[in-house]
Amino acid sequence: MRIIQINRMGGGNDVKFRSKLVIGFGTMLALMLLLAYTGLMFFHQLNSTLNRILDESYVGVKLASSIRGEVNSINREITAYMLDRDTAGNTTHMEAIAESRQRILGDWNRLSGLESKPSNSETLAQISKSYGEFNNVVDQLIRLTEEGRREDALELYYSILEKSRASLFDNIREFSAIYDREIEQELVASDESYRDMLLLLAGFVAILFASSVAVAVWVFRGVTASLRRVSTVMDGISGGDTDRLPRIKVEAEDEIGNIAGAYNRLAEALEKHTRDVRVYQAMLEDRNWRMTKLAEFSAMFQNVNDERTLADTFLREIAPVTGAGSGAIYACGIEEGATSLMDKLASYADSGDDVGDAQIEPGQGLVGQCALQNKTILLENVPSTHLRIRSGLGISQPSNLLLIPIPFDGKAIAVIELASHGLFDRSRIGLFEEICGLFGVALHSAFAYRQVRDLLAESQLYTEELQAQSEELQMQQEELRTLNEQLEEQYNKADGKNKELETIREALEEKNRQVVLGSVYKSEFLANVSHELRTPLNSLLLLAQLLADNKQGNLLPKQLEYLRTIHASGAELLRLINEILDLSKIESGKVELLEDSVAVSDLAEEIKNRFLPFAVQKRLLLRIDIREEVAHALLRTDVQKLQQILNNLLFNAIKFTEEGGVTVTFQRSAEECQESAERFESRECLVVSVTDTGIGIPREKQDMIFEAFRQADGTTSRKYGGTGLGLSISKELAALLGGTIGLVSEEGKGSTFMLRIPFTEANLYKRHDVQTYAESAAASEPFPTLSGQAVADASKDKADDVKKLENRTVLLVDDDMRNIFALTGVLESFGMNVIFAENGREGLKMLERFPDTDLVLMDIMMPQMDGYEAIKEIRQCDEKYRSLPIIALTAKAMKDDRDKCLEAGANDYISKPVRYEQLLSLLRVWLHR
């Protein structure tokens, strides 16, 4: 042990290390407090600006929107009042109108009390004037209706009230626009203040950084030299012998001296720990070796029922472990009636019976004595004439013997004798005895198996003899009478059993009825859940998409990012709803297959168009490879479900890949598909491989991920979200299509999912031979990325489609004002005129008022008259409406919704939430016909 002396630390500097730290960090803390105070003042100013926006502008817009809604309620109630001839109903309508006026008055008083600019005051005056005119007309309508002049009231309603309401709505929109501009001006001012604050904070940070550097230099220069001496001593032990570590002798009483003292104590503890670790490691290695050998021998005894084969196998394995050069195993009671003899079951390193006697009496010799006492016997320095061990090079004499009893249930059922040239390891004799204990259990099982087998053969012989005797006894009359009585008794028992079975059958039928009823309730529940979830999603997604388009260009990039996030979250929720409904359909067996033909190249094109933007967004390479043998092939299957499987696989591949790319390969495989030959004329398959360079899947979790609601990482802290339904649904759909999904993956290196779909003979055709080689080669090349010109052309086509919809009139029938508001905004963005009704009955009346309506968007689930009845009434009420395009809207997602809508008379069907592009496509199709 070396001792190195460390003198007074610090080089004569009187200021201690602790004092330097207090001074330095105190200075930095003061600067940080000043910085925090400046930031708090800025955030206080920013909070005041936001409060001003919320208290004035936002409240003004909200109150204006509330007044507009109440005006709509008055308009609806006055319409019902004029048409309703029931006195009780008229009283209800008048009360509703009075309540709406009272709420408008309250909102108007709050709106007038807000601080506003002169432009707002002028607009408020216009709103007050328009509302007064609207109220006067409403009062005239009430008076005319009370006088029984309903025709005059209706004429006044259509000629004056609608114009008055439109003027009032225009003033309200202008008022809201003024507040919107004020909000934007406040946000611009806040942005400028934010930039000024950033510059101020940057200056403070620079000062704080410079102060920190100065303090660090001042503090660490005083202790660097001393610490370097201490670290030099510590570095000397990094790769040396930890049994003898150097020590540091310290004379100073400062912090560095404390560090040196702590090092000396650490060195002493480390030396002791090193010695303890070596002892423990040796013990652990010996224990692991013992457990490994026990496990190996335990596995070796499995499924071996023959005692001689078992003994021979055991002896071949135990001899190398013990270091023996020769050996034999003797067992008690192998042959029946010879329980007093011990027969040799197996021998090691002999050419026949030259190792050991064939039989030994209990108590005879060392083997007999070992079995009698049930104790291990170890002999060393055995005379050279006792035994010889032969090898290919010569003969040698072992000098040590080890005899171990093979126990079972406290008794020795066999003895193993081993001979060795060297000494047996006494420390491992206990392990050998444990191994022999395992062998005893296996040997006893083999004995029992042989006895059971012998007893079974004997039992079969007895059975045959009894059968022959029974045949002879049956020839006697008395036996026949007895047999008849037994048969009659059995008949009575059988009759009782039949009655019990009938009772069980009735109970099963009742259970079945309950199961069917539960299935009906489940279907209705899923339909209602779908409606209740899709209805708010419809308005949410449409409004988010409409705002994200930013046609007026008045939204900030951050706001556009918020809107895209809202739209993406809503779309993800919709995908979750669809996955749960798909899983329910698969579990209930209600999935129907609609076979159609699709070209492999079209499938690849669909994948490219759908997933290339996602790949580009994550900066991944999307490569699609179509092999030449399937470049022109057709596949007959359910195309929609096949695309659903491919979409799930591609979505997961891009989701779990951070860098690299995704490759989709279409090729043919001669492997047999899991479908009967009666359905498919050919057993060749189309194999679609989706390979990614993502995170990969551990081998032990590759089966689990195909289970519903299971993921490779199912913890609450997992990095990737999701429900775990995609692969489960894909696997079930693949099975319905007669195919399979396989997986090859290595954790950290990516995954390959292989979808196999069987070909039919019609799938295998090729185009005419005049097809050039260049075209075939081009089909197998990866698809190129989208060019800027292609995107521009697509945008131009979309703009042309929207322009063709201008000035068209659409009747929107929906009982949910959220959907009316959202869809009206989308349709008006196309330049279309929108009229609306809140149920089917009102829709019929609006259609009579506006006979030039070009198209009807009809919701299905509505009060008073639902969409089905309204569509039927429209088709039957007038000849000219039989060709009027009607598109059904529904928030349900069950499989028969589309058929019901088409049977009622709808031309087409769109489910909620409505997608912007899908709605535009349907409008273009049905309005251009």
Summary of the structure (lengths in Angstrom):
residues: 929
radius of gyration: 45.7
end to end distance: 100.6
largest distance: 140.1
contacts: 2718
relative contact order: 0.05
helix: 62%
strand: 13%
